[in-house]
């Protein structure tokens, strides 16, 4: 089965740039796709200094839903948004005051990878952090979710008026250009050793990432669900998720993180099956449950649920169902406007079009 490789290098334009992230892409691009992936063949997607968070999300989502192993090579810098103090990958237009709207939230990576089978995903990262984010990472390590391998380094901010070099990622790419791909843990160690040899003072201060949570049990529910989806058995996958949701409900109670997780899995499964109505309805319920559990309207989980409900609502073609779901979505959008400017207005505009409609309509903006 072919693998998928995502090469992502991002850093702000101008004086806010801490690392020359894009400089590593020519070296990585010179490596054969099969070597990058560790599979017999691979599809490679390259993103160099992207401008919009949604563009990155679209590419990451496509890579995460592709069958076969996924390897992500991520180079860039981390910054905190000032409202929620959550780490974001800074993009080309990101400034300290606009991180929340122009950066790529790190927790979106976890969200997009959560349905992948354990052992099927590996992230290699070479990241630099500004002073505030560096302090934050001392007590809040980066998390990419269960079953995902994470290797690399996070470096402190370079000296003032200095743009750092992604030494770790360049070392890793140089090793891979030999045509041999060691196991991920061994490749990481070789790259780290090589980087220390080239930049000893800097690299020895870095936070080293080496997370390999994979010894997956045969009964792992996510693996079974993923296998069913990839085989086109969507009803089976949905039934399995519903069973685990009910088990979580009995064990942990309504509104628990475990129950919400399986609700989100069911919403994604409906999307994979092409059932936009069921997916939208489930995401609306997830948002309502999170808000009912006391989560803030701008909490990442709440915003993500409403955004995904909105996205699926835009794909509902039945006018009656679109009006019904749209009314609920509009009420939620008043409480949870999200990060995308004009999201509430988009709902009202489409509802106005639907008000006099008696026949099926095409997808709206999402």
Buried (B, 14 or more C-beta within 10 A) or exposed (E): EBBBBBBBBBBBEEEBBBBBBBBBBEBBBEBBBBBBBBBEEBBBBBBBBBBEBEEBBEBBBBBBBBBBBBBBBBBBBBBBBEEBEBBBBBBBBBBBEBBBBBBBBBBBBBBBBBBBBBBBBBBBBBBBBBEBBBEBBEEEEBBBBBBBBBBBBBBBBBEEEEBBBBBBBBBBBBBBBEEEBBEBEEBBBBBBEBBBEEBEEBBEEBBBBBBBBBEBEEEBBBBBBBBBBBEEBBEBBBBBBBEBBEBBBEEEEEBBEBBBBBBBBBBBBBBBBEBBBBBBBBBBBBBBBBBEBEBEBBBBBBBBBBBBBBBBBBBBEBBEBBBBBBEBBBEBBEEBBBBBEEBBEBBEEBBEEBEEEEEEBEEBEB
